[in-house]
């Protein structure tokens, strides 16, 4: 069984470290919480040589005075009458609105340990989902970057050298060669303008995305892209289902849950649709009806919501819906990798063919002319 190293806090805030044999990080976290400890960090124990351990000890990162100052300010916030949720709210870049709201619910209900356990489980699932999506996109991004760099080098350095040689013969060049030479000449003569245009386009895109209307359009576009859109869409719905199930399980009112969760999705398009669901529920409409009107759920999910609403097991069925979307994300991620590879192969093949025709056709023509 794997050995995990953990760092935790005791009931009085004292730091505790140790190792534990368990099947997963979730099992270690559950064991620590059952023991009255709050997990801080859990990772798989990896065996290192003594030299490596000594090296790590030599360059161990020290606690800086700024860290102590920040810790002291946080402790002052808690000791000066502020609750834990209020102290966390002072750091919105670290703790999301949903995280803070769940901690506040735990403080109010007296079940703060259960809330942190649920948050740890959710964050672990979220981390695994993000890791799978990044893993699926890593290879295509690497290939696309390599192709772009190769095309730039060929256009700026290789094609001009061939162009000078071809022009010295004064022969009629094939159309692919003339096209490549024209592109190369344009890039060599105007590369400062092209570089400046790219920088301006990137800055303009970022400004557009940061605007209200731009963020909405961009988030909607991310959900409708041909290959990555389904993965992002299903991952967002999995996140929504997990968060709603957690909120309702913690006895948070449905309307409040929808409000908090909508802003925790980091997608303006889905946020608008979920807030529309909230408005429908405020008018007394059924959950299944407002879910159907939102247009963001599969028919199977809407049927499950209707069954849960009638049977009073909406929280349990939301957990099943979250698991359903998690499986859909896994399948969509695998299909994404399988779909991108042949497309990249075709693109690379076409580019190589164009380059080969542009460079080698005139060489064959010149060789043929020399033989005759």
N, C-alpha and C positions, 0 to 999 in steps of 0.2 A: 504494500500500500504506500502511496506517495507520502512524503514528509513535508509539511508546510511550516514555514516560519511565520510567526505572527507578532504583531505589536498591538497592545491593547491598553485601555485605561481602567483602573479600578474604580470603586464607588467613590473614592476620595480624590480621584484625578491622578493617582500615581501611575507612572509608566510601567508596564509589564511586558516582557518579551519571553518567547519560548518557542518550542516546536511541538507539533502534534501530528499524529498519523491519522489521515482522513482521506475520503474518496474525492473531495472537491473543496474549493474555497467556501462554498455555501455551508458545507458540513462543519468546517472549522468555525465559521462565523456563528452558526447556530449553537455549537458547543460552548463558545466563549460567552454568548449572551445568556445561555442557561446557567453559566457559572457566575453571572453577575458582572461580567466584564463587557466593555464597549470596544469592539474591534476598530483599530486604526489602520492597519496595513496587514495584508495576508499575501504571501507569495510562496511559490514552490521552492523548496530547499534544493539548491544545486551544490554539488560537491566541488570544491576548488582545492587546488594544491596549497601547501603551506606558504609557498612563495607568493601566490596570488593573494592569500589572506593577509600576509604581511604588507603587501603592496597597497591593498585597500585600507588597512589600518593606518598606513603612512599618510595616505592622501584622503583620509576621512574628512568629510565636510564638517566644518565647525559651526556652532550656533553663533550667529553674528549678533551684535548689540541691537540691530534693527529688529531682529526676530523677537528678542526679549521685550523690546518696546511695544511691538504689535501685540504680543501675548498679554502684556500687562494692561494694555488698553482694552482688549477683549474681556479680560477678567474684571476690569473696573466696570465695564458696561453691564456685566451680569451681576456684580456685587452691588451696583448702585440702583438696584430695583428693577432692572430690565430682565425680562425672561430670556430663555435660550433662543426662542424664535426671533425676538427683537434684536438680540446680539447678532444672529445670523443675517438678519435683514440689513445690517450695516455693510454687508459685503455682497452686493447683488451680482458682481462679476463671478463669484464662486458658487453661491447658492441660488438656485432658480426660485421663482415665485411658488411653484408647486412644492418644492422641498421645504420652503419656509412654512407654507400653509399646512403641510402634513405634520411638521414638528409642532406647530401651534395646536393642531387637533390633538396630538399626543399629550401635550401639556394640559389641555382642557379636560380630556377624558381620563387622564391618569394612566395611559397606556403608552408612554413614550418609548419603552423598550420594544414593544411590538411594532411601533411605527418605524423605528430605526432598522429593525430586522427586515421589514417589508421594503424600505428604501434601499437597503443594501442588496436585497435580492433583485429589485428592479434595476438598479444601476449596473449590476453585474450582467443582467440580460441585455441591457442597452449597450454595454461595452462590447459584448460578444457580437451583437448585430452590426455595430459600426465596424468591428474588425473584419467581419465577413465581407461587408460591402467594399471596404478599402482593399482587401485582398483580391477581390474580383476585378477591381479597376486598376490595380497596380501595374499589371502586365500590359494592358492596352495603353495606359498613359506612358509607360516606358518606351513602348514601340513607337507611338506617335511622336514623342520627343526625339527619339533617335532618327526617325524619318525626317523631321523638320530640320535637325542639325545637318544631316547628310545632304539634303537638298540645298541648304544654304551654302555649305562648303563647295559642292559641285557647281552651283550657279555662279559663285563669286570667284573661285580659284581655278577650277578644272575647265569649265566651258570656255572662258576667255583664252586660255592657252591653246585649246583646240581651234578656236575661232581664228586666231592669228595664223595658225598653220594652214587652215583651209583657205583663208583669204589670199595667202601667198601664192597659191596655185591658180587662183582666178577661175576656178571651175564653178559650174552651177551646183548649188547645194540642195539636198533634198528638203522638203517642207518641214519634217520634224526637226532637222538641224537648224533651219532658219528660225523656227519658233523658239527653240532652246537658246539660241544666240540672242534673240530679241529680249527674252526674259532676263538673261544674264546681263546684257548691257543695261537694261532698265534698273536692275537691282544694284549693279556696281555704281551707276551714275546717281541714283537717288536713295542710297541706303540711309543717309541721315534723315531724309523726309519720311521714309518708311518706318524707321525706328521711332521717330517723334510721333508719327501717326499711331503706332501701336501703343505708345505710352499714353497719348491723349485718349485713345479708345478705352484703355483699361481704367483710367481715372474717371472718364465719363460713365462707364458701365457701373463702377462702384458708387458714384453719386446717384445714378438712376436707381440702383438697388436699395440705397439707403433712404430714398424717398418713399412716401406712403403708397402712391400708385405703382411705383416701380417695384417695390418689394412684393406687392400683391401679384403683379404680372410675372415677376421672376419666379416666385414660389409656385405659381400655377404652371409655368413652363417646365419647372423641374419635375412636376408630377406627370407631364405629358410627353417627355422625351421618348424617342422610339425604343431605346434599349434600357437605359437606366431609370426611366420614369416609373415603370411598374415596381422596381425594387424600392425606390424612395417612397412611393405611394403606400405599398403594403407595410413597409417599416414604420411609416407614420401612423397608420391605422393600428398596428400592433402596439405602438407606444400609447396611443389614445386609449385602447382597450385596457392595457395594464394600469394606466393611471386612473381611469374611471373606476375600475374594479377595486383598486387600493383605496380610493376616496370613499366609495360607498361602503367598503368593508370597515372603514374607520368611522362610520356613522356621519359622514359629511353629507348635507342635503344635496340632492341631485343638481339643482340649479347652481349652487355654489361650486360643486365639482366641475360642472361644464364650463363655468367661467374661468376657473383656475387652470383646468387642463387645456382649454383652448389656447391660452397664452403660453403654455409650456411646450407646445408642439413645434414652435419656431417656424411656422408656416402660415403666412397671412391668409392664403386661400382657404385652408382647412379651418383656420381660426374663425373666419367669417361664417363658414357653413355650420360649425359647431355652436357658435353664438346664435345662429338662426334656429338651431334645435332648442336652445335654451328659451328663446322667445316663444316658440311653439308650446313648450312645456308650461311656461308661465301662463299661457292662455288656456291650459287645461287639456291639451292634446296628449294622446298616448305616446310613449317613447317610440314604439315601432312605427307610428305614423310620421313623427318628425324625423326619424332616421331615414325613412323612405323618401321624404320630401327633400332631404339634404342632398341626395344623389351621390353619396360617397361610399356607401356600403354595398357589399355583394348581396344578392337575394338570399343566399343561405344565412348570412349574418342577420338579416332583417327577420327571417323566420325564427331564428334562435332568440332574438330580442322579444318577439311577440310571445313565444312560448314562456320565456322567463318572466315577462310581465304578467301573464295570466296565472302562472304557478307561484309567483312570489319568490323566484330564485334568480332574479336578474343579476345579482352579484356573482353567483357561481357561474352562470352562463357567460357573463362578460369575461371571466377568467378563461373559459373554454374558447371564446372568440379570440382572446389574446394569444392563446396557444395555437389556434388555427392560423392566425396571421403570422406568427413566428415560423410555423412550418412553411407557409407560403413564401416568406422571405428567404428561407433556406433554399427552397426550390427555385425561386426567381434568381437568386445569386448564382446557383450552379448553371442555370440556363443562360444567364448573362455571359459567363465565361465561355460557354460553348457557342454562343451566337456571335460574340465579338471576334473570336479567333479566325473563322473563315472570312469575315469581312476585311480584317486586317491583311490576311493573306492575299486577297484579291487586289486590295489597294497597293500593297507592296509590289505585286506582280505587274500591275499596270504601270507603276512608276519606273520599275526596272526596264520594262519593255520600251517605254518612251525614251528613257535615257540611252538604252542600247541602240535604238533606231537613230536617235539624234547624233550619237558619237560614231557608231560603226558603219552606218550606211555610206557616209561620204568617204570613209577610209576604203570601203570596198569599191566604190566608184573610182577613186583615185588609183587603187591597185589595178583595177580592170583597164583603165585608160593607159596606165604605164605598160601593161602587158601587150596592148594593141599598138 
